Amino acid sequence: MATPHALADTAPPTAPRSGTIHPVWVRVTHWLNALAAIVMMLSGWRIYDASPVFRSFTFPPSLTLGGWLGGALQWHFAAMWLLVFNGLVYLALNLVSGRFFRKFLPLSPRAILHDFIAALTGKL
């Protein structure tokens, strides 16, 4: 029979007290990236279908975006610019808020080694 102490070691981690892990602007920029990636994928499939080189396989038109090659290219470039400007906003807000240095630069060799060992043992 398992001891209460052994059961405590396998308990899932508790949620943070505040209830949110990331600020709203981080979540919004990440969802915009997801939207842009989906638009680029769907329009890229239409661009792929328009190529004479790849005739052995085509994506169903109902799964693509753009309607025709020119429209697909317009959607693809629009999503590309959304990614560019969204990335600039994300970087600027990280720098202005100080989150960039807090979250991305507090690295030390000891911390990297600790995280590496934790990842190898499944204890992140």
C-alpha positions, 0 to 999 in steps of 0.5 A: 500500500502506498504511503501518504507521502508517496501520493503527495509526490505524484500530485499535479502542480497547483495553479498560480495564485493570480489565475493568469500566467501571461498578460493579455497582450501576450495571449492576444499576440499569440492568437494573432500568430495562430490565425496568421499561420492558419491563413498562410497554410490555407493560402499556401495550399492554394498556391501549391495547387496552382503550381504545374510541378505538383500535379500528382497531389492537390488539396481539395479547393474547400480546404484552401483560401484565395479562390485563385492564385492571385487571391491566394498570394494576396492572403498569403502576403497579408498574413505575412505582414500580420506576422511581421507587425505582430512580432514587432508589437510583441517585441516592443511590449516585451521591452517596454514592460521589462518582461523581455529581460525578466523572462528571456535573459535570466539564464545561467549555465547552472539554470540551463543544466538544471532545466536540462536534467529536469527535462530528461527526467520528466520533471519540468 
